Amino acid sequence: CFGAGGAARRRVGGNPVAPAEAGRAMSEIPALARVFSYLSLLTVGGGMAAFPELQEQAVHVHGWLTDKQLIHLYSVGQLAPGPNMMMIVAIGQWAGGLAGALVVLAAFFGPTAVLAYGVAAAWKRLESWPWRTSIQKGLAPVSIGLLLAGGLTMAKGAVTGTLTATVAAAVLIVLLRFKINPALLVIGGGAFGFLVMQ
């Protein structure tokens, strides 16, 4: 819905997308600001809720990255402290250099922070409003649906055969049955990929 930018022309066949050159990087700044401000408003229930549209805009519309690069960045983001959607900064840097990274950071987290502050203040004033509980109950399944859509979108690119499906199922079972830091599973998956999936 935002139109393809100059970065899309950097893709050659199925080859990975290269970082933008300095001149072209600056031309991507307006598109980065528009796209990530828009994505910010889709993160109902968490950053994963915006993943399908992030993939559409970053990969298919603007060509800033490939599907594999996006999934790789998201996986690495699981290891970093703080919100896993901090990986968007790497997309901004890749497409627009340092300025792109800073613009994406402000565009993605700024609108949501302002909106959350306003909604929290209004929500507190409406504490005795009879419709408040009904709205909360209605929003909860919407959040779950958005998160599932994001997870399925990522799975289409990451689960590409029997081996990767087995790894995904094993991780799911481990997380459901044991209390374990997900970062350890990410590290284990990376080591497994290095040893087995070359």
N, C-alpha and C positions, 0 to 999 in steps of 0.2 A: 504493500500500500504506500510505500515511500519512494518507489522507483529505484532503479539500479544505479549505483554510483560508479565512479571510475575504477574502483578496486575490482569490479567484476571482470574487467578486461585483463587482469593480471593472471587469471587462470588459463592454463594451456592444457587442453585435454583433461586427463584425470590427475595431472601432476599437482602436488601440494602448492598452495598459494604462498607466494613469497611476501615478506614484509613490504609495505609501501615505501617508495622512494620519497625523499624529503618534500619535493614539490607536490607530488600527488597526495602525500600524507595530509598536507594542510587542506587540500580540497575536500578531504573526507570529513573534516571536523563538523560542518553543519549536519551532515547525514548522521554521524555518530550521536550528536546531541539530540536530534529528532527521534531516532530509533530508540535510544536508551531511556529517554524521558517517557516515551510511550510504553516501553517494556516495564518500566518502574510501576506503572499503574495496573499491571497484570499479575503482580506477585501476591495475589490473595492466597494465603496459606503457606507461603514460602517461595523462594526463588525458583524451585523446580516447576512451579505452576506456569512460569513464563518461558520455560525451555522450548516448547514447540514453536512459539513465535520467534524466540531468539534464533533458533535454527533457521527458520524461514527467512528472517531478515539478514542475518550475518552470513549465511551460506548461500541460499538460493537467490535472494534479491540483490545483495550488494557484493557477494563474492569475497568477503574479507577473509574467510577461512574455508576449509573443506569440512565435511561431516566428521571425518576422523580427527582432524585438528581440534574441533569444538569439543568432541567427547574426551579427547586427551586432556584439554585444559580443564574441563569440569572434574575429571578424575583427580588431577593434580590439586585442584582447589579443595578437594576433600581433606588433603593433608595439611593445608595451611591453617593457621589459627584464625578465628573469626568466621564470618559468614562464608559459606562455600561459593556464593555468587561473587565474591571478590575476584573470581577468575575473569569477570568482564573487563577488568582493568587491563589484562593481558590482550584482550581483543582490541581494546582502544589503542594500546601501544603498537600492536601489530598493524593496525589499519591507519593510525594517525600519529605515530611517534609519541613522545612524552606528552605533547599537548592533547593528543587523542586519549591517552590514559587518564589525564586529569579531567577532561570533558566528560568522558564516560562515567567516571566515579561520581562526579557532581550530578550528572543527568539521571543516573540510575537510583542513587540513594536520596537525592535532594527532594524530589516531589513526594516520595513515599514518607519521608520524615515529616514534612510539613502536613501532609494529609493525615498521618497517624496522630500528630499532635492535635489537630483540629477535631478529629473524630473522637479522640479520648476525652477532650474537654466537653464536647457536646454530649457524649455518652454518659458522662458522670452527671450532667445536669438532668438527663432523662432517666435517672435511676428508677423513678417510680412510674414511668410510662408503661402501660400494660402491654404494649406491642414489642417492648425491648427483648423479652425472652424469646418471643416467636421469631424475631429477626435473627437472633443469635442461632437458634436451632436451624433456621433455613440456610444460613451462611456456612455452617459446618460441613454439610455434605457437598456443597459447591466447592469448598476448599479441597476436600478429598478427591473429588472428580478432576479438578485441575492438576493436582499432584500426580494422580494416576496417569493422566494424559501426558504429562511431562516425562514420567518414568517410561511409559510405553514408547514415546517418541525416541528417547535415548536408546532403548532396548533394540529398536529396529536397526540402529547403526552399530551397536556394540555387540549384540548377540548374533553372530553370523554363521554359526555351525554348532555341531554337537558338543565340541570341546568348550566353547564359550558359554553355551547354554548350561553345561554341567557346572562350570565355575560360578555362574550367576545363581543357580539353584543352591549350590553349596553355601555361598555367602548368605543367601536369604535364610537358610536353615540355621546357620550358625548365629546370625543376629537374632532370630526368633527364640532360640533355645538358650543362648548364653549371653551374659553381660560382657561385652568385649568392645574395646575401642575400635570404631570403624576404620581409623587410620591404619591400624595393624592389618586389616583385611586389604586395604588399598596397597600397602607395601607388599604384602604377600602376593597379591594379584600381579603386581609389577614384576616381582621376582619370578613368578610362575610363567608370565609371558616371555620374559627374557630367556628363560631356560627351555621352554617348550614350544612357544609360538613363533619362533624365528623363521 
